[in-house]
Amino acid sequence: MNATAPARFTDLLAAEWIKIRSLRSTPWILGIVVATVLASAAFAAYGDYRDFPNYSAVDQREHVWALGDAFPAGGYLTLMLAAGSVGAIVVVSEYSSGLIRTTMAAVPARRQVVLAKAVVTTALWTAVGLVCAFGSFAVSQGILSARDAAVPLLDTGSLRAVAASALLAPVCALIGLGFGVLVRHSASTMVGTAFVLLMLPTFFNSRRPWVERIDHLMVQSAWQRLVTLYGWGPEAYGGATTAGAWAVFATWPLVAVALALVVVRRRDV
């Protein structure tokens, strides 16, 4: 009798997609997140549309707030929380149900399983991020165009903001996935992910140089730097640069997944 052939990586991707798609909460969470992001952009843009006649001539002409209306903090903090939570659920749901034992027995190559989860999670949340980023930009600028205050999509600052907002979702999802492998407990993972993504940056809200340097390392702070209207130099952000912000975006998920790959080989399931 021939030995069973090892699972191909494409098979693992298909299996992980079925798992995440079969979670009944997934479509609801994605729908609510997209609706929240688009609604927050619409409300922000409508507020400036309504108040536009009361703005100074300089503000009406330069409308530096227009791009900020496309990416309001309220909507995108919700996106961060949801992406991080679902990224964690991808892992901790299997640990809590005991399904992880079946998965690891069927596929002894644990690192490939984690990589498959990471790839599927990245693909899903990149798609969601693109819908949110382009959608919120289109909604907000469509409203502001009635005041001739919209910013063009093809402008360098606009493209950077859209790209950063689209990538924010998979970055947070991979951080949540990494926490899931490290902690493996539902409540602790959710709290830890939410704390790191949303609460930790508030501890470094100070103009002291060493505090600002730590703040620049936070995902939330990096995103806010990238979506701010072009034309303001690093001095406006305590020395933060766009290159540094992109580096933060790349480092957090890479470290989270790398730690997950190390830990998953060293722990029992």
Secondary structure as GFF3:
##gff-version 3
##sequence-region A 1 269
A	DSSP	alpha_helix	9	22	.	.	.	ID=ss1
A	DSSP	alpha_helix	25	51	.	.	.	ID=ss2
A	DSSP	three_ten_helix	52	54	.	.	.	ID=ss3
A	DSSP	alpha_helix	57	62	.	.	.	ID=ss4
A	DSSP	alpha_helix	66	70	.	.	.	ID=ss5
A	DSSP	alpha_helix	73	97	.	.	.	ID=ss6
A	DSSP	alpha_helix	99	106	.	.	.	ID=ss7
A	DSSP	alpha_helix	110	144	.	.	.	ID=ss8
A	DSSP	three_ten_helix	145	147	.	.	.	ID=ss9
A	DSSP	alpha_helix	156	183	.	.	.	ID=ss10
A	DSSP	alpha_helix	186	194	.	.	.	ID=ss11
A	DSSP	pi_helix	195	199	.	.	.	ID=ss12
A	DSSP	three_ten_helix	200	204	.	.	.	ID=ss13
A	DSSP	alpha_helix	209	215	.	.	.	ID=ss14
A	DSSP	alpha_helix	219	227	.	.	.	ID=ss15
A	DSSP	three_ten_helix	234	237	.	.	.	ID=ss16
A	DSSP	alpha_helix	242	266	.	.	.	ID=ss17
###
